[in-house]
Amino acid sequence: MTELENCMESLIKIFHRYADEDGDATTLTKKELKKLMEAELPTFLKTQKNPKAVDSILKDLDQNKDDKLDFEEFLPLVVGLSMACEKCYMLHNKKTGKK
């Protein structure tokens, strides 16, 4: 597989690894989302000033209001964080003169 295909596969596997903790591998509960974020996105969580960041994230992403995130609802979190990281990457490269 290509590097990008491996990244996509990793994202899918990570989602389902945490989602399956309650026996339903199709959705992340609040507890599973929190565990995923603590393990896989610890730097992001540490920068949040809101102690209820996971609650807010779940509420914002939960389109069907079932208090769970399916893979499609989870993806905007990954995309949003990726976009923010890419902006930081570009700023860093601009400061260091890299392209």
MODELLER restraints for C-alpha pairs under 7 A, 6 or more apart:
rsr = mdl.restraints
at = mdl.atoms
rsr.add(forms.Gaussian(group=physical.xy_distance, feature=features.Distance(at['CA:16:A'], at['CA:25:A']), mean=5.38, stdev=0.5))
rsr.add(forms.Gaussian(group=physical.xy_distance, feature=features.Distance(at['CA:16:A'], at['CA:26:A']), mean=6.89, stdev=0.5))
rsr.add(forms.Gaussian(group=physical.xy_distance, feature=features.Distance(at['CA:18:A'], at['CA:28:A']), mean=6.99, stdev=0.5))
rsr.add(forms.Gaussian(group=physical.xy_distance, feature=features.Distance(at['CA:18:A'], at['CA:32:A']), mean=5.72, stdev=0.5))
rsr.add(forms.Gaussian(group=physical.xy_distance, feature=features.Distance(at['CA:18:A'], at['CA:36:A']), mean=6.16, stdev=0.5))
rsr.add(forms.Gaussian(group=physical.xy_distance, feature=features.Distance(at['CA:19:A'], at['CA:25:A']), mean=4.65, stdev=0.5))
rsr.add(forms.Gaussian(group=physical.xy_distance, feature=features.Distance(at['CA:19:A'], at['CA:26:A']), mean=6.34, stdev=0.5))
rsr.add(forms.Gaussian(group=physical.xy_distance, feature=features.Distance(at['CA:19:A'], at['CA:27:A']), mean=5.36, stdev=0.5))
rsr.add(forms.Gaussian(group=physical.xy_distance, feature=features.Distance(at['CA:19:A'], at['CA:28:A']), mean=4.55, stdev=0.5))
rsr.add(forms.Gaussian(group=physical.xy_distance, feature=features.Distance(at['CA:19:A'], at['CA:32:A']), mean=6.15, stdev=0.5))
rsr.add(forms.Gaussian(group=physical.xy_distance, feature=features.Distance(at['CA:26:A'], at['CA:70:A']), mean=5.95, stdev=0.5))
rsr.add(forms.Gaussian(group=physical.xy_distance, feature=features.Distance(at['CA:27:A'], at['CA:68:A']), mean=5.94, stdev=0.5))
rsr.add(forms.Gaussian(group=physical.xy_distance, feature=features.Distance(at['CA:27:A'], at['CA:69:A']), mean=5.18, stdev=0.5))
rsr.add(forms.Gaussian(group=physical.xy_distance, feature=features.Distance(at['CA:27:A'], at['CA:70:A']), mean=4.34, stdev=0.5))
rsr.add(forms.Gaussian(group=physical.xy_distance, feature=features.Distance(at['CA:27:A'], at['CA:71:A']), mean=6.84, stdev=0.5))
rsr.add(forms.Gaussian(group=physical.xy_distance, feature=features.Distance(at['CA:28:A'], at['CA:68:A']), mean=5.38, stdev=0.5))
rsr.add(forms.Gaussian(group=physical.xy_distance, feature=features.Distance(at['CA:28:A'], at['CA:69:A']), mean=4.98, stdev=0.5))
rsr.add(forms.Gaussian(group=physical.xy_distance, feature=features.Distance(at['CA:28:A'], at['CA:70:A']), mean=6.39, stdev=0.5))
rsr.add(forms.Gaussian(group=physical.xy_distance, feature=features.Distance(at['CA:29:A'], at['CA:67:A']), mean=6.82, stdev=0.5))
rsr.add(forms.Gaussian(group=physical.xy_distance, feature=features.Distance(at['CA:29:A'], at['CA:68:A']), mean=4.72, stdev=0.5))
rsr.add(forms.Gaussian(group=physical.xy_distance, feature=features.Distance(at['CA:29:A'], at['CA:69:A']), mean=6.69, stdev=0.5))
rsr.add(forms.Gaussian(group=physical.xy_distance, feature=features.Distance(at['CA:30:A'], at['CA:58:A']), mean=6.89, stdev=0.5))
rsr.add(forms.Gaussian(group=physical.xy_distance, feature=features.Distance(at['CA:30:A'], at['CA:68:A']), mean=6.57, stdev=0.5))
rsr.add(forms.Gaussian(group=physical.xy_distance, feature=features.Distance(at['CA:34:A'], at['CA:54:A']), mean=6.07, stdev=0.5))
rsr.add(forms.Gaussian(group=physical.xy_distance, feature=features.Distance(at['CA:38:A'], at['CA:45:A']), mean=6.90, stdev=0.5))
rsr.add(forms.Gaussian(group=physical.xy_distance, feature=features.Distance(at['CA:61:A'], at['CA:73:A']), mean=5.69, stdev=0.5))
rsr.add(forms.Gaussian(group=physical.xy_distance, feature=features.Distance(at['CA:61:A'], at['CA:74:A']), mean=6.87, stdev=0.5))
rsr.add(forms.Gaussian(group=physical.xy_distance, feature=features.Distance(at['CA:62:A'], at['CA:68:A']), mean=6.47, stdev=0.5))
rsr.add(forms.Gaussian(group=physical.xy_distance, feature=features.Distance(at['CA:62:A'], at['CA:69:A']), mean=5.81, stdev=0.5))
rsr.add(forms.Gaussian(group=physical.xy_distance, feature=features.Distance(at['CA:62:A'], at['CA:73:A']), mean=6.19, stdev=0.5))
rsr.add(forms.Gaussian(group=physical.xy_distance, feature=features.Distance(at['CA:63:A'], at['CA:73:A']), mean=6.74, stdev=0.5))
rsr.add(forms.Gaussian(group=physical.xy_distance, feature=features.Distance(at['CA:93:A'], at['CA:99:A']), mean=6.26, stdev=0.5))
